[in-house]
Every structure is written in structure tokens, then in C-alpha cells.
Amino acid sequence: MKKNISTLTAISFAAMLALAACGGGGGGGDSSGSSSGGSSNNGSSSTPPASTATSANVTTPQYTADSAQLAVFNTLNQQRQQCGFPAFVENTQLDQAAQAHASYMGQNGGTISDTEVATNTGYTGVTYADRAVHFGFPGSGVYTGGASAGYYTNATLSEAAYGQQIVNEWLGGVYHIAVAALPVTEIGVGWNETTYNGYPEIHSSVSIANLQSLSGNLPLTFPCQGTTGVPYKEAGEFPTPPNTSGAFGTPVAVVGNPTDTIVLTSGTYTDTSGNVITLQVLNSTNDPNQELSAFEAVAYPAAPLTANTTYSVSLTGTRNGTAFSRNFTFTTGNVVG
């Protein structure tokens, strides 16, 4: 059975230009600041070039083969790319920030959180942005955020399976689904394991950054036409999405460019038997948790869906005041987020 070591903590973005934090859970914060330059290798007293958002990018993922981190990276990119979102590029500074936070959670009782407390063991920064800056990522003019999750089951899985399960927890969340849908291009993955009753207890964090404009027929959605294997229910999420009590069903995120305003007005799912499910519609203007940015909206069923079932989606809304509609199908897996 699954051990509830903590509720999930929502994705959060420290945003410039007065953009609200996306899915905070306390993780948002000011990203202002600059990285400090280190000594040059040749002993020169000259100041090295300032770090940029892409300075620590690597063209080929450096995560160990068959590792949970590689599974997180590959699974997120597979889901993002099939729906038209840009693939993540690994950034080693964000890796360090994410790894530090995953370790911090493990060193402090396994409590899953966005933020850190300065007096606690393993502290490297209060927010995702602070921790990224600590490891050299630029703190001015770059969007930086992240998400964290924990998982336990009384069985031993492969490392890749653990990584995929952590991604499922994010994909099933109204606020966490942003990991698959926001227009960011860089990621770092952190992973920590302790032992509980003889089985691994997982603490994972991702740091993501660098908002960019999207291409294609906007707004984009996740899931999208043909998506398969997504969780049919989410066991719980923090903050709690409106009008839910306990488990709820697969959300769909609708996302535009960072300067866009997306407003969903209606949404339904229809199963293969013709049963229609009216969706909850959440925009930045009606989100009581104040987690969604203006360029993102989410529709979701207040009760779990059915595993291994195809649903037809119908959405209507506006992008910058211009009406749009989206109609597509996706299929759930026998997976719980």
C-alpha cells in the first residue's frame, strides 16, 4: 500500500514582470539576484563571464542509464513533445539545485515541500529560485521554479519505475500538470531515497526554468490528441483544487505564450458509453489558491475517472479575448497519481 509521507507540493515559478507564481504551495519568490563568479582556472584575477540561463546546458543527458532521474527526464519529454511543448534540456546547475532539495527533504523527515528553512540540515535556499542561484544559475531576468513529490509502496520497483511514478504524480495534479505543459525549456532532476519498513521511500524534486514562446496552433493542451497512459485519478494534492474532496480525475491543462491570457469557459469529458462528465474550470481569475498564471488554465473532473478508458474532450475558452475550442481524445492507464 502507498504510504502518505506527504501531500504533493505544487509547481511554483518566481516570475519577473509581476507574473503571479504558478501553482505555488509556498515555493514562489523573488528571483532577483546574481550569481557570484568563481576563480578562474588559470589563476587570473579577471572576472569570469557571468552565467547565463543556458551556460550549464548539456546537449546529451548526463543522467545514469536506467536511473530514476533519466526516467523522469525522458518521461516528461515524451509527454511534452507529443503535445507540441518544447523538450527539456538538462541544465547541470538546476540539477545541483534539485538534488540539494531532494536531499534536504530526506534529511528532514521526508516531508515534501517547496521551501527550505535556513536552520534545517542541508539548507541551500528558501525557494527554487534561491537554490538555483546558490548553484550559479542567473537570478535576474530568468523564470525559475520547480516541483517536488514523494512516493512509497511496500514493494521494490526498478529505479526507472520509481521515476515514472513520480512523473505520474505530477501529471495527475491540477497544479502539478504544469510540469508537462508550461513553456519552459530547462530542467534539473534531484533524487533521494531512504528506507521505511525495508522498502525505498522516494523524495524527488525538479527545478525548471527559462520561459519561451510556443509554436503551433495556440493554446496547446496536455493531454492532447492520442495521449495514453495518464493517471485516471490523483489521490490528493496540495493545495487542494476547488470542489474536490479526496481523489479526483485526470486534469487537462490549456497553455498559451507567457504574455497570453487564457480563460476557459466550459469543458466536458465523454466516455465510450456516452456518459458526459462536466469539468471544473479553473483560471487565474477564479483560482482561490492563486496558483495559476494568466497564460494557463486547467479543467478537471471532481471525481476519479476509469482506468484504461478513452475519453473525448471538449473545451471552449478565449485566448487574449479571441474564442477557441479544442476537441480531442486521450486514454487513461491503470495508473494512480
FENBEL-V899771 format. One record per pair of residues at least 4 apart in sequence whose ideal C-beta (glycine too) atoms are under 6 Angstrom apart, sorted by the first residue. I is the first residue (numbers start at 1). J is the second residue. D is the distance in Angstrom with one decimal. If there is no record, write none. Layout:
BEGIN
i: [I | I]
j: [J | J]
d: [D | D]
END
This chain:
BEGIN
i: [2 | 3 | 5 | 5 | 5 | 6 | 6 | 6 | 7 | 7 | 8 | 8 | 8 | 8 | 8 | 9 | 9 | 9 | 9 | 9 | 10 | 10 | 10 | 10 | 11 | 11 | 11 | 11 | 11 | 12 | 12 | 12 | 12 | 12 | 12 | 12 | 13 | 13 | 13 | 13 | 14 | 14 | 14 | 14 | 14 | 15 | 15 | 19 | 20 | 21 | 22 | 22 | 23 | 23 | 23 | 24 | 24 | 25 | 25 | 26 | 26 | 27 | 27 | 27 | 27 | 29 | 29 | 31 | 31 | 31 | 32 | 33 | 33 | 34 | 34 | 35 | 35 | 35 | 35 | 37 | 37 | 40 | 40 | 51 | 51 | 51 | 53 | 53 | 53 | 56 | 56 | 56 | 57 | 57 | 58 | 58 | 61 | 61 | 63 | 63 | 63 | 63 | 66 | 67 | 68 | 68 | 68 | 68 | 69 | 69 | 70 | 71 | 71 | 71 | 71 | 72 | 72 | 72 | 73 | 75 | 75 | 76 | 76 | 77 | 77 | 77 | 79 | 80 | 80 | 81 | 83 | 83 | 83 | 84 | 84 | 86 | 88 | 89 | 91 | 91 | 93 | 93 | 93 | 94 | 94 | 94 | 95 | 96 | 97 | 97 | 97 | 97 | 97 | 98 | 98 | 98 | 98 | 98 | 98 | 99 | 100 | 101 | 101 | 101 | 102 | 102 | 102 | 102 | 102 | 102 | 103 | 103 | 104 | 104 | 105 | 105 | 106 | 106 | 106 | 107 | 107 | 108 | 110 | 112 | 112 | 115 | 116 | 116 | 118 | 124 | 124 | 125 | 125 | 125 | 126 | 128 | 128 | 128 | 128 | 129 | 132 | 132 | 132 | 133 | 133 | 138 | 142 | 143 | 143 | 144 | 145 | 146 | 146 | 146 | 147 | 147 | 147 | 147 | 148 | 149 | 149 | 149 | 150 | 150 | 151 | 151 | 151 | 152 | 154 | 157 | 157 | 162 | 166 | 168 | 168 | 168 | 169 | 170 | 170 | 171 | 171 | 171 | 172 | 172 | 172 | 173 | 173 | 173 | 174 | 174 | 174 | 174 | 175 | 177 | 177 | 177 | 178 | 180 | 181 | 181 | 181 | 183 | 183 | 183 | 184 | 184 | 184 | 185 | 185 | 186 | 186 | 187 | 187 | 188 | 189 | 190 | 191 | 192 | 193 | 193 | 194 | 196 | 211 | 213 | 214 | 214 | 218 | 219 | 219 | 219 | 219 | 219 | 220 | 221 | 221 | 221 | 222 | 223 | 223 | 223 | 223 | 224 | 225 | 227 | 228 | 229 | 230 | 230 | 231 | 231 | 231 | 232 | 232 | 232 | 233 | 233 | 233 | 233 | 234 | 234 | 235 | 239 | 242 | 243 | 243 | 244 | 244 | 247 | 248 | 249 | 249 | 249 | 250 | 251 | 251 | 252 | 253 | 254 | 254 | 254 | 255 | 256 | 256 | 256 | 256 | 258 | 260 | 260 | 260 | 261 | 261 | 262 | 262 | 262 | 263 | 263 | 263 | 264 | 264 | 264 | 264 | 264 | 265 | 265 | 266 | 267 | 267 | 267 | 267 | 268 | 268 | 268 | 269 | 269 | 269 | 270 | 270 | 271 | 271 | 271 | 272 | 277 | 279 | 279 | 279 | 280 | 280 | 281 | 282 | 282 | 283 | 284 | 284 | 287 | 287 | 292 | 305 | 307 | 307 | 308 | 309 | 310 | 310 | 312 | 313 | 314 | 315 | 316 | 318 | 319]
j: [153 | 152 | 110 | 150 | 152 | 111 | 112 | 150 | 236 | 238 | 149 | 169 | 173 | 237 | 238 | 25 | 112 | 113 | 114 | 148 | 23 | 25 | 175 | 291 | 23 | 147 | 176 | 178 | 179 | 21 | 23 | 24 | 27 | 28 | 114 | 145 | 21 | 22 | 143 | 145 | 28 | 29 | 31 | 129 | 144 | 19 | 143 | 293 | 293 | 28 | 178 | 293 | 175 | 178 | 291 | 28 | 291 | 114 | 238 | 114 | 115 | 114 | 115 | 127 | 128 | 127 | 129 | 129 | 139 | 144 | 140 | 133 | 139 | 139 | 140 | 51 | 133 | 136 | 138 | 47 | 48 | 44 | 48 | 55 | 136 | 138 | 138 | 142 | 210 | 91 | 92 | 93 | 89 | 91 | 62 | 90 | 73 | 90 | 67 | 69 | 70 | 73 | 160 | 159 | 159 | 162 | 163 | 191 | 189 | 191 | 74 | 75 | 160 | 163 | 164 | 163 | 167 | 189 | 189 | 164 | 167 | 80 | 167 | 81 | 87 | 88 | 180 | 85 | 180 | 87 | 220 | 222 | 224 | 216 | 220 | 185 | 187 | 186 | 186 | 188 | 135 | 136 | 137 | 132 | 188 | 207 | 188 | 135 | 131 | 132 | 135 | 188 | 207 | 188 | 189 | 190 | 205 | 206 | 207 | 190 | 124 | 131 | 190 | 205 | 190 | 191 | 192 | 203 | 204 | 205 | 122 | 192 | 116 | 122 | 112 | 203 | 192 | 194 | 203 | 121 | 122 | 120 | 201 | 148 | 150 | 126 | 123 | 126 | 123 | 131 | 134 | 130 | 131 | 134 | 130 | 144 | 145 | 146 | 207 | 144 | 137 | 144 | 207 | 137 | 139 | 142 | 209 | 209 | 211 | 209 | 208 | 206 | 207 | 208 | 170 | 176 | 179 | 206 | 205 | 166 | 169 | 204 | 202 | 203 | 165 | 166 | 202 | 201 | 199 | 161 | 162 | 202 | 204 | 231 | 335 | 337 | 337 | 176 | 179 | 177 | 180 | 230 | 231 | 234 | 337 | 177 | 234 | 237 | 241 | 251 | 298 | 300 | 291 | 181 | 251 | 253 | 182 | 222 | 222 | 253 | 255 | 211 | 212 | 214 | 208 | 210 | 211 | 210 | 212 | 209 | 210 | 206 | 208 | 207 | 206 | 205 | 204 | 203 | 200 | 202 | 201 | 201 | 258 | 257 | 218 | 257 | 256 | 254 | 255 | 256 | 262 | 319 | 255 | 252 | 254 | 326 | 253 | 227 | 230 | 252 | 330 | 328 | 328 | 330 | 331 | 333 | 250 | 332 | 335 | 336 | 337 | 305 | 307 | 332 | 247 | 249 | 304 | 336 | 248 | 337 | 247 | 289 | 288 | 280 | 302 | 248 | 302 | 304 | 302 | 301 | 304 | 305 | 305 | 298 | 300 | 299 | 298 | 262 | 264 | 297 | 296 | 260 | 262 | 295 | 319 | 295 | 295 | 319 | 320 | 294 | 320 | 295 | 297 | 319 | 283 | 317 | 318 | 281 | 283 | 297 | 299 | 317 | 316 | 317 | 316 | 279 | 281 | 299 | 315 | 276 | 278 | 314 | 277 | 311 | 313 | 276 | 312 | 275 | 309 | 311 | 310 | 301 | 299 | 300 | 301 | 300 | 302 | 299 | 287 | 298 | 297 | 292 | 294 | 291 | 292 | 296 | 332 | 332 | 334 | 334 | 332 | 329 | 331 | 329 | 328 | 327 | 326 | 325 | 323 | 324]
d: [5.6 | 3.8 | 5.0 | 4.7 | 5.7 | 5.4 | 3.7 | 5.3 | 5.6 | 3.8 | 5.2 | 5.9 | 5.9 | 5.2 | 6.0 | 4.3 | 5.5 | 5.7 | 4.7 | 5.0 | 3.7 | 3.9 | 3.7 | 5.9 | 4.2 | 4.1 | 5.8 | 4.6 | 5.8 | 5.0 | 5.8 | 4.5 | 3.2 | 4.4 | 5.6 | 5.0 | 5.6 | 4.5 | 5.7 | 3.6 | 5.8 | 5.0 | 3.7 | 3.9 | 5.5 | 3.5 | 5.7 | 5.6 | 5.6 | 2.9 | 5.7 | 4.5 | 3.6 | 5.6 | 4.1 | 4.4 | 5.3 | 4.9 | 5.9 | 5.1 | 4.9 | 2.7 | 6.0 | 5.9 | 5.7 | 3.5 | 5.7 | 3.8 | 5.5 | 5.3 | 5.6 | 5.1 | 3.3 | 5.7 | 5.8 | 4.7 | 6.0 | 4.7 | 5.8 | 5.2 | 5.0 | 4.8 | 5.5 | 4.7 | 5.2 | 5.3 | 5.9 | 4.7 | 4.8 | 4.9 | 4.5 | 4.1 | 5.0 | 5.3 | 5.6 | 5.1 | 5.7 | 5.1 | 5.3 | 4.2 | 3.9 | 6.0 | 5.9 | 5.5 | 4.4 | 4.8 | 3.7 | 5.2 | 4.3 | 5.2 | 6.0 | 5.8 | 4.2 | 2.9 | 5.4 | 4.5 | 5.8 | 5.0 | 5.8 | 5.4 | 4.5 | 6.0 | 5.9 | 5.8 | 4.6 | 5.6 | 5.0 | 4.0 | 5.5 | 5.3 | 6.0 | 4.8 | 3.8 | 4.6 | 4.9 | 5.2 | 4.0 | 5.5 | 4.3 | 5.5 | 4.8 | 4.9 | 4.3 | 6.0 | 2.8 | 4.1 | 3.7 | 4.1 | 4.1 | 4.5 | 5.0 | 5.9 | 4.6 | 4.2 | 5.6 | 3.2 | 4.7 | 5.5 | 4.4 | 3.9 | 4.4 | 5.9 | 5.7 | 4.3 | 3.4 | 5.5 | 4.1 | 5.2 | 5.7 | 4.7 | 5.5 | 5.1 | 5.6 | 4.0 | 6.0 | 4.1 | 4.0 | 5.2 | 4.8 | 4.6 | 4.5 | 5.2 | 5.9 | 5.2 | 4.4 | 5.4 | 5.0 | 5.8 | 5.3 | 5.0 | 4.9 | 3.0 | 3.7 | 4.8 | 5.0 | 5.8 | 5.1 | 3.8 | 5.5 | 4.2 | 3.8 | 4.9 | 5.7 | 5.9 | 3.9 | 5.1 | 5.9 | 6.0 | 4.3 | 4.3 | 5.9 | 5.5 | 4.4 | 5.9 | 5.9 | 5.8 | 5.4 | 5.6 | 4.3 | 5.2 | 4.6 | 5.6 | 5.9 | 5.3 | 5.4 | 5.9 | 4.3 | 4.7 | 5.5 | 3.9 | 5.3 | 5.6 | 4.7 | 5.1 | 5.3 | 5.0 | 4.8 | 4.1 | 4.5 | 5.9 | 5.8 | 5.6 | 3.7 | 3.6 | 2.3 | 5.8 | 5.5 | 4.5 | 4.0 | 4.9 | 5.2 | 5.3 | 5.1 | 5.9 | 5.2 | 4.7 | 4.7 | 4.8 | 4.2 | 4.0 | 4.9 | 5.7 | 5.6 | 5.0 | 4.9 | 5.7 | 5.6 | 4.9 | 5.3 | 4.9 | 4.8 | 5.8 | 5.0 | 4.5 | 5.5 | 4.4 | 5.4 | 4.4 | 4.7 | 5.9 | 4.9 | 4.4 | 4.7 | 4.9 | 5.9 | 5.6 | 5.1 | 5.0 | 5.7 | 4.4 | 5.5 | 5.4 | 5.6 | 5.7 | 5.3 | 5.7 | 5.0 | 3.5 | 5.7 | 5.9 | 3.9 | 5.9 | 3.9 | 4.2 | 4.5 | 3.8 | 5.5 | 5.9 | 4.6 | 5.8 | 3.7 | 4.4 | 4.6 | 3.9 | 4.8 | 5.8 | 3.3 | 5.7 | 5.6 | 4.2 | 5.4 | 4.3 | 5.8 | 5.3 | 5.2 | 4.4 | 5.3 | 5.0 | 5.6 | 3.5 | 5.0 | 4.2 | 5.4 | 5.2 | 3.8 | 5.3 | 5.2 | 5.6 | 6.0 | 4.7 | 5.1 | 3.2 | 5.0 | 4.7 | 5.4 | 5.6 | 4.5 | 5.8 | 5.7 | 4.6 | 5.6 | 5.8 | 4.7 | 5.7 | 5.2 | 5.3 | 4.9 | 4.6 | 5.9 | 4.2 | 5.7 | 4.1 | 5.2 | 5.1 | 4.9 | 3.7 | 5.7 | 3.6 | 4.7 | 5.4 | 5.7 | 5.0 | 4.4 | 4.3 | 5.9 | 5.1 | 4.5 | 4.9 | 5.8 | 5.8 | 5.7 | 5.0 | 4.1 | 6.0 | 5.8 | 5.4 | 5.7 | 5.2 | 5.3 | 4.8 | 4.7 | 4.5 | 4.7 | 5.8 | 4.8 | 5.2 | 5.5 | 5.7 | 4.2 | 5.6 | 5.4 | 5.5 | 4.6 | 5.1 | 5.4 | 5.3 | 4.5 | 4.9 | 5.5 | 5.5]
END
